[in-house]
């Protein structure tokens, strides 16, 4: 039996848990069932209590205290422990029917998705190549305030593309917290970030000083102290990253405002399409009581 779900990921502070809560509320308002899984061993505050919580298996606080590890090392240990105890997930998710949307809330350490094969191994277990046969897509959140700093935006976009390559599942990339930039960034300007391209760096208002422009000349050594101090080397690196993203042409973004039900619904529709949720749903039988309201009436 197929199952359907989305894995919500992205950098720390991108609004993953807030999005999960808004998505759960939207599903409930639309009479759809969902199953909420928290895989962040450091998370504590939830609007909706998780149906399955990794802290019932292992918590980051206990690992840091008993193993003497820091936050990042402790988080990696928690996930390695989870991979050694995958029955924790299998036993809970195996009975879930195809009417449910499984929502998996992930931690914000992006190295788990980008260059450590921990989450890719977990994804293989969850999907059709593993034991649970979940039609899974990744929902990658990037904070929309990154558009103010274009170098940071392209770094975030690169992390999204890296996750797409590593996880090998359908991806829905989202610019979250749009309510924070509305009014401060023109709509026409925001549209340029939906499909990122290198031209965003060509007219970056932060890089128009004479020192930066001079340090970008081809005859200037990018390793020279003058070029480094002026920021020219940094801009060359940013352009190389942007060119890589542009060459792959894999990443585009949807815009999310969790205060707007239509925005949540639009994101959900893309997730449903990515996992082919509606194609697997059988037509519902009409309610007999509504179809024949006279059946229970007094016929005398």
MOVENQUI-V100567 format. One record per backbone hydrogen bond with DSSP energy under -1.0 kcal/mol. CO is the residue of the C=O (numbers start at 1). NH is the residue of the N-H. If there is no record, write none. Layout:
# MOVENQUI-V100567
co=CO nh=NH
co=CO nh=NH
This chain:
# MOVENQUI-V100567
co=3 nh=135
co=4 nh=102
co=5 nh=137
co=6 nh=104
co=7 nh=139
co=8 nh=106
co=9 nh=141
co=11 nh=14
co=15 nh=19
co=16 nh=20
co=17 nh=21
co=18 nh=22
co=19 nh=23
co=20 nh=24
co=21 nh=25
co=22 nh=26
co=23 nh=27
co=24 nh=28
co=25 nh=29
co=26 nh=30
co=27 nh=32
co=28 nh=31
co=33 nh=101
co=35 nh=103
co=36 nh=51
co=36 nh=52
co=37 nh=105
co=38 nh=54
co=40 nh=43
co=41 nh=60
co=52 nh=38
co=53 nh=56
co=54 nh=57
co=54 nh=58
co=59 nh=63
co=60 nh=64
co=61 nh=65
co=62 nh=66
co=63 nh=67
co=70 nh=74
co=71 nh=75
co=72 nh=76
co=73 nh=77
co=74 nh=78
co=75 nh=79
co=76 nh=80
co=77 nh=81
co=78 nh=82
co=79 nh=83
co=80 nh=84
co=82 nh=85
co=85 nh=88
co=86 nh=90
co=87 nh=91
co=89 nh=93
co=90 nh=94
co=93 nh=96
co=97 nh=100
co=101 nh=35
co=102 nh=6
co=103 nh=37
co=104 nh=8
co=105 nh=39
co=108 nh=110
co=109 nh=112
co=110 nh=113
co=110 nh=114
co=111 nh=115
co=112 nh=119
co=116 nh=118
co=118 nh=122
co=119 nh=123
co=120 nh=124
co=121 nh=125
co=122 nh=126
co=123 nh=127
co=125 nh=132
co=126 nh=134
co=127 nh=130
co=127 nh=133
co=133 nh=3
co=134 nh=136
co=135 nh=5
co=137 nh=7
co=138 nh=172
co=139 nh=9
co=140 nh=174
co=142 nh=176
co=143 nh=146
co=144 nh=147
co=145 nh=148
co=149 nh=153
co=150 nh=154
co=151 nh=155
co=152 nh=156
co=153 nh=157
co=154 nh=158
co=155 nh=159
co=156 nh=160
co=157 nh=161
co=158 nh=162
co=159 nh=163
co=160 nh=164
co=161 nh=165
co=162 nh=166
co=163 nh=167
co=164 nh=168
co=170 nh=138
co=172 nh=140
co=173 nh=254
co=174 nh=142
co=175 nh=256
co=176 nh=144
co=177 nh=180
co=178 nh=181
co=178 nh=182
co=181 nh=184
co=181 nh=185
co=186 nh=190
co=187 nh=191
co=190 nh=193
co=194 nh=253
co=197 nh=200
co=198 nh=201
co=199 nh=203
co=201 nh=204
co=204 nh=207
co=209 nh=213
co=210 nh=214
co=211 nh=215
co=214 nh=217
co=217 nh=220
co=221 nh=224
co=224 nh=228
co=225 nh=229
co=226 nh=230
co=227 nh=232
co=227 nh=233
co=231 nh=235
co=232 nh=236
co=233 nh=237
co=234 nh=238
co=235 nh=239
co=236 nh=240
co=237 nh=241
co=238 nh=242
co=239 nh=243
co=240 nh=244
co=241 nh=245
co=242 nh=246
co=243 nh=247
co=244 nh=248
co=245 nh=249
co=254 nh=175
co=256 nh=178
co=257 nh=260
co=260 nh=264
co=261 nh=265
co=262 nh=266
co=263 nh=267
co=264 nh=268
co=265 nh=269
co=266 nh=270
co=267 nh=271
co=268 nh=272
co=269 nh=273
co=270 nh=274
co=271 nh=275
co=272 nh=277
co=277 nh=280
co=287 nh=291
co=288 nh=292
co=292 nh=295
co=294 nh=297
